[in-house]
Amino acid sequence: MSALAFTTSQIGAGRRLFAAEWRFVSAAASVASLPAMKGVEIAFVGRSNVGKSSLINALTNRAGLARTSNTPGRTQELVFFAADDHLTLVDMPGYGYAAAPRPKVAAWTALIQAYLRGRANLSRVYVLIDARRGLTGADDEVLETLDTAAVSYQIVFTKADEVKASDLAACQETTAAALARHPAAFPETLATSARSGAGIPQLRAAIARLLVRQRT
């Protein structure tokens, strides 16, 4: 199975990074309203209702930081969260099905593409995939967009507690094989559950390690 392993020290670094007081910074519905670039940005993207907001809340230990909803397409802007000037988390609008008019969805898509192409401090995009479904056609389109924009990205499975361990392993293997065709993809994947907390320490450690590398 293609998965990342971390040392006790790295897990501790991730825990300390996210022990800070995370807060909402701003929300941008257009390129003109994007906040000034500072530090390192990490973005989270995925199909509508994949669990982006829930994952951000789990990472930061703030249950109400990012808004969650059972209605797909609730996140309609790029939403920025930070604890200091060194790292910012970005919750991106969901793709695929969304409970919004087509012109609005098209506007989100244009905003996302412009953000990916022009955000110089964007260091990693975490593409969230529902572990119960695996990669879909809509996901493939996003991976192609990230490849074209030359933005480094990594697959993070959500809702991993809702599938059998053997099915999760098979999904990760299949996904790893598919990622070999994508030049901007990080080869290893991570499996998480915002509900049970599984994989959250490892994702924190991955982000902490990335932040250290960006500083050196």
C-alpha distance (Angstrom), angle and dihedral (degrees) to the residues before:
residue distance angle dihedral
M1 . . .
S2 3.81 . .
A3 3.79 103.9 .
L4 3.77 138.2 134.9
A5 3.79 125.0 -108.6
F6 3.81 123.8 -156.8
T7 3.79 135.6 -164.7
T8 3.79 123.6 -120.9
S9 3.80 88.2 -107.0
Q10 3.79 92.2 54.4
I11 3.79 92.0 48.3
G12 3.80 88.6 51.7
A13 3.79 91.7 50.3
G14 3.79 90.1 53.0
R15 3.79 91.9 48.9
R16 3.81 91.9 51.7
L17 3.80 92.2 46.8
F18 3.77 92.5 56.4
A19 3.81 96.2 38.6
A20 3.80 88.2 82.5
E21 3.80 122.7 101.1
W22 3.80 103.8 -89.9
R23 3.79 117.8 -158.9
F24 3.79 141.8 179.5
V25 3.81 110.8 -93.8
S26 3.80 107.2 178.0
A27 3.79 146.5 -43.0
A28 3.79 123.6 -128.9
A29 3.79 125.4 -159.1
S30 3.81 93.8 173.6
V31 3.79 139.4 28.1
A32 3.80 89.5 -107.9
S33 3.81 91.2 59.3
L34 3.82 96.3 51.1
P35 3.82 111.9 123.4
A36 3.80 120.5 -112.8
M37 3.79 113.4 -81.2
K38 3.78 114.9 -104.8
G39 3.78 133.5 158.5
V40 3.79 119.5 -22.3
E41 3.81 124.5 -29.6
I42 3.79 124.4 -152.5
A43 3.81 116.3 -170.2
F44 3.79 131.2 -159.2
V45 3.80 120.5 -152.4
G46 3.78 134.3 168.4
R47 3.76 146.7 130.8
S48 3.78 117.1 -52.2
N49 3.81 110.7 -79.1
V50 3.83 93.8 12.9
G51 3.80 89.9 127.8
K52 3.83 105.4 -100.1
S53 3.79 95.5 145.0
S54 3.80 92.7 44.3
L55 3.80 90.5 51.4
I56 3.81 92.5 50.2
N57 3.80 89.8 49.9
A58 3.81 90.4 50.6
L59 3.80 92.6 48.2
T60 3.79 93.6 51.2
N61 3.82 97.4 36.9
R62 3.80 88.1 -124.9
A63 3.79 110.8 125.5
G64 3.80 94.5 -166.4
L65 3.80 101.7 32.9
A66 3.81 97.0 101.6
R67 3.78 117.1 33.5
T68 3.78 115.0 -113.9
S69 3.78 127.0 -160.5
N70 3.78 141.4 170.0
T71 3.79 87.5 -135.6
P72 3.82 111.2 93.5
G73 3.79 113.5 -126.7
R74 3.81 96.5 28.9
T75 3.82 92.7 134.9
Q76 3.80 101.9 73.8
E77 3.80 101.0 165.8
L78 3.79 140.3 41.0
V79 3.80 101.3 -89.5
F80 3.82 119.1 -158.8
F81 3.82 126.6 -154.3
A82 3.81 128.7 -179.9
A83 3.79 143.7 165.2
D84 3.82 95.4 -163.0
D85 3.79 140.7 -13.1
H86 3.82 94.1 -79.5
L87 3.82 102.3 69.3
T88 3.80 134.7 24.1
L89 3.80 126.9 -174.7
V90 3.80 117.7 -148.9
D91 3.81 123.2 -156.9
M92 3.81 106.5 -156.6
P93 3.82 127.0 -158.6
G94 3.78 113.9 -89.9
Y95 3.77 120.1 -108.9
G96 3.78 131.5 -145.8
Y97 3.80 114.3 38.9
A98 3.78 114.2 17.8
A99 3.80 131.0 169.8
A100 3.79 93.6 -124.9
P101 3.82 138.3 92.8
R102 3.79 116.3 -82.5
P103 3.83 94.3 -113.4
K104 3.82 89.0 56.4
V105 3.81 92.2 49.4
A106 3.81 89.3 48.6
A107 3.81 89.5 52.6
W108 3.83 90.8 51.7
T109 3.79 89.9 50.2
A110 3.80 92.5 51.4
L111 3.81 90.8 47.5
I112 3.81 92.1 50.8
Q113 3.80 92.7 49.2
A114 3.80 92.4 48.1
Y115 3.81 90.8 48.2
L116 3.81 92.7 50.3
R117 3.81 93.2 48.4
G118 3.78 98.0 45.0
R119 3.81 108.6 32.7
A120 3.80 104.0 101.5
N121 3.82 94.5 -176.6
L122 3.82 94.5 52.1
S123 3.81 102.3 116.8
R124 3.78 104.0 172.3
V125 3.78 139.8 5.6
Y126 3.77 117.0 -152.6
V127 3.79 108.9 -150.6
L128 3.79 108.1 -154.3
I129 3.79 117.6 -145.1
D130 3.79 125.3 -172.9
A131 3.82 104.3 -117.9
R132 3.81 89.6 -145.9
R133 3.82 92.2 61.1
G134 3.80 109.1 26.0
L135 3.79 122.8 -156.8
T136 3.81 116.4 -12.0
G137 3.78 133.8 -169.9
A138 3.79 90.7 -97.2
D139 3.81 89.8 53.9
D140 3.80 90.9 51.1
E141 3.80 90.4 56.1
V142 3.80 90.8 54.0
L143 3.80 92.1 48.5
E144 3.79 89.1 52.9
T145 3.81 90.1 50.9
L146 3.80 91.0 51.2
D147 3.80 91.2 47.9
T148 3.80 90.3 52.1
A149 3.81 91.5 48.1
A150 3.83 89.3 47.9
V151 3.80 90.9 -129.7
S152 3.81 115.8 153.7
Y153 3.80 111.6 -121.4
Q154 3.78 140.5 175.9
I155 3.80 132.6 -159.9
V156 3.80 117.0 -118.8
F157 3.79 117.6 -174.1
T158 3.79 116.3 -143.1
K159 3.81 129.8 -158.5
A160 3.80 89.9 27.7
D161 3.80 90.4 155.5
E162 3.81 89.2 67.5
V163 3.81 95.9 65.1
K164 3.80 133.5 61.4
A165 3.79 116.2 -97.7
S166 3.80 91.0 -117.2
D167 3.81 92.1 51.5
L168 3.80 90.9 48.3
A169 3.80 91.4 50.6
A170 3.80 90.9 50.0
C171 3.82 90.8 48.9
Q172 3.80 90.9 51.2
E173 3.79 91.9 49.2
T174 3.80 92.3 49.8
T175 3.79 91.2 47.1
A176 3.81 93.0 48.5
A177 3.79 89.4 54.5
A178 3.81 90.9 50.5
L179 3.83 92.0 48.6
A180 3.80 90.6 59.3
R181 3.81 86.4 76.8
H182 3.82 93.0 55.5
P183 3.82 115.9 79.7
A184 3.81 97.0 -160.8
A185 3.81 95.4 47.6
F186 3.80 122.3 110.1
P187 3.83 104.1 -128.0
E188 3.82 99.5 -134.2
T189 3.79 125.1 67.8
L190 3.79 133.8 -150.0
A191 3.82 127.7 -142.2
T192 3.80 119.7 -150.2
S193 3.77 144.2 170.0
A194 3.79 120.2 -158.8
R195 3.81 88.9 -165.0
S196 3.81 99.3 52.7
G197 3.80 97.8 25.2
A198 3.80 92.6 -123.5
G199 3.81 112.5 154.9
I200 3.82 94.1 6.2
P201 3.85 94.1 110.8
Q202 3.81 89.4 50.1
L203 3.81 93.1 50.4
R204 3.80 90.4 48.7
A205 3.81 89.2 50.6
A206 3.81 91.2 49.6
I207 3.80 91.1 52.8
A208 3.82 92.4 45.5
R209 3.81 90.4 50.9
L210 3.80 91.1 49.1
L211 3.80 90.6 50.6
V212 3.82 91.5 52.3
R213 3.79 90.8 50.4
Q214 3.79 91.5 50.8
R215 3.81 90.7 53.5
T216 3.81 94.8 51.6
